[in-house]
Amino acid sequence: MKIPVSSPQRRQNGVAIVVILALLSIMLLYITANVRSLHHLGRELRLLEQRQIQRLERSQTNAPSPATLKVKSAAVTP
């Protein structure tokens, strides 16, 4: 019975495939982490934008009307 001996070339090919698969899996992990971060940042940006819009709407409703400003300025000038 003859046992086949694996050649160094064949072993190197196997190691190269394992290294490529490891690098590919690391790259996929980075891509997944980046997509997740972008998703969370997009949600946070949307929330900040909504808060800013609400704050600006409140400041506009609390601002004095132009007619009130004219009356006050006319009363101050002699």
C-alpha positions in Angstrom: 0.0 0.0 0.0 1.5 3.3 -1.1 0.7 6.4 1.0 0.6 9.5 -1.1 3.0 12.2 0.0 1.7 15.7 -0.2 4.1 18.0 -2.0 5.2 21.4 -0.6 3.5 23.1 -3.5 0.1 21.6 -2.5 0.6 22.6 1.2 1.4 26.1 0.2 -1.7 26.4 -1.9 -3.8 25.2 1.1 -2.1 27.7 3.4 -2.7 30.5 0.9 -6.4 29.6 0.7 -6.7 29.7 4.5 -5.0 33.1 4.7 -7.2 34.5 2.0 -10.3 33.2 3.7 -9.1 34.7 7.0 -8.5 38.1 5.4 -11.8 38.0 3.7 -13.6 37.3 6.9 -11.8 40.1 8.6 -12.8 42.5 5.8 -16.4 41.4 6.1 -16.3 42.1 9.8 -15.0 45.6 9.2 -17.7 46.2 6.5 -20.4 45.0 8.8 -19.2 47.2 11.6 -19.0 50.2 9.3 -22.5 49.7 8.0 -23.8 49.4 11.5 -22.0 52.5 12.6 -23.3 54.4 9.5 -26.8 53.3 10.3 -26.6 54.5 13.9 -25.0 57.8 12.9 -27.8 58.3 10.4 -30.4 57.7 13.1 -28.7 60.1 15.4 -28.4 62.8 12.7 -32.1 62.4 11.9 -32.9 62.8 15.6 -30.7 65.9 16.0 -32.3 67.4 12.9 -35.8 66.8 14.4 -34.7 68.4 17.7 -33.2 71.4 15.8 -36.4 71.9 13.8 -38.6 71.7 17.0 -36.3 74.2 18.7 -36.4 76.6 15.8 -40.2 76.3 15.6 -40.5 77.1 19.3 -38.2 80.1 19.0 -40.3 81.4 16.1 -43.6 81.1 18.0 -42.1 82.8 21.1 -40.6 85.7 19.1 -42.4 89.0 19.2 -44.4 90.0 16.1 -43.1 92.8 13.9 -46.1 95.0 14.8 -45.2 94.7 18.5 -41.6 95.7 17.7 -42.8 98.8 15.7 -45.0 99.9 18.6 -42.2 99.6 21.1 -39.6 101.4 18.9 -42.1 104.2 18.2 -42.7 104.7 21.9 -38.9 104.9 22.5 -38.1 107.5 19.8 -39.0 111.1 20.7 
